[in-house]
Amino acid sequence: MFISDPLHIYIIKYEMDMYILN
């Protein structure tokens, strides 16, 4: 269930990047 909110998507992608880098 993804929210089609650009800001929400940006936050999700940012957290995913942080998770991968860590």
N, C-alpha and C positions, 0 to 999 in steps of 0.2 A: 504493500500500500504506500505509494509515493504521492506526496502532495505536489501538485503542479505549480508550486510557488517558487519562482526563480531564486529567491533568497534561501529558501529551505534547501533547494537542490545544491546551491553553492556551499552551504554549510556541510551538507552530507559529503560532497566531493572533497572539501577541505579536511574533514575528519578522516575520511578514507585515506587521503594522502598522508596525513600524520600517522595513521595506523601502519601504513606500509613502510614509511620511513623509519618508524620505531621498530 
